[in-house]
Amino acid sequence: MTDDVQPIAELGSGRFAFNCAHCGGVGEISRDRDNRAPYVVCKVCKGRGTVLVSLAGTKPFQKCKTCKGMGTVSRDRDGRAPYKVCVRCSGIGVHPLLGEFSVVEPSAELFFHQPTTSKERGQHMSRKPCVFIVHGRDHTVRDQIDLFLSKDLGLRTAVMQAGAHGGRTLPEKFEEIASTCDFAVFLLTADDHLKDLSSNDTVKRARQNVVLEIGYFWGALGRRKHVLFLVEADPLLELPSDIQGIGWIPITADLGETKLRIQAELREAGLI
């Protein structure tokens, strides 16, 4: 059958490795889909160029008929941008003859890297995961968390305040930096002191930029295993209602327990 697609490796226990159709196996895609810079990390393969899937169906694998093997479909169904990841094949461009498969997180020894003609892209595919640190006015906590993530855990970090603007507006700079990140850590500290007019009580809240960026990353990365909330232990700190039911980590005085719990969460997410 001409539409049959062979995996690049069969690893046993129903696991198969495929080139990522979404980025063409290079680990990154042109953000504007014009094959020119700026490039962003492929969200399907997370910069590896390949994906590992667990089969719950029947071989052979076939080219996805929804996206025609491209891994991406036109969001407005007019064949033009904006595009989105194909839901049927999860961006891989193939699906089994019968049943389903799911993308799984490979361990370090199963990261397949295909040769590329670009030295920069080759380096990008083997890059360390990047964590975006969303913060308010407490730069002391921000710097300590940044140091812990980069020096102790060996991760790349991104902080909005660092780096040149390069003629970009603040939203443009934020979006470009955020697009290269795999995970976000939110520091909710009691920065804004407000007065409740109905009760005359003092209320403390996180900075508005922190709340906005929570929504951005929540939508861009998803919530499970991609975001982490660190909350200052202040009884007057009022959290946004949408995140009150989500598990969060208290910011302790010496950050000892905080760091241990951050490390556990990042290990569970597969970043370390």
Secondary structure, DSSP 8 states (H G I E B T S, - for coil): -TTEE--SEEEETTEEEEE-TTTTTSSEEETTSSS-S-EEE-TTTTTSSEEEEEEEEEEEEEE-TTTTTSSEEETTSSSSSSEEE-TTTTTSSEEEEEEEEEEE---GGG------S-HHHHHHHT---EEEEE--S-HHHHHHHHHIIIIIS--EEEETTSS--TT--HHHHHHHHHTT-SEEEEEE---EEEE-TTT--EEEE--HHHHHHHHHHHHHH-STTTEEEEEE--TTB---GGGTTS--EEE-SSSHHHHHHHHHHHHHTT--
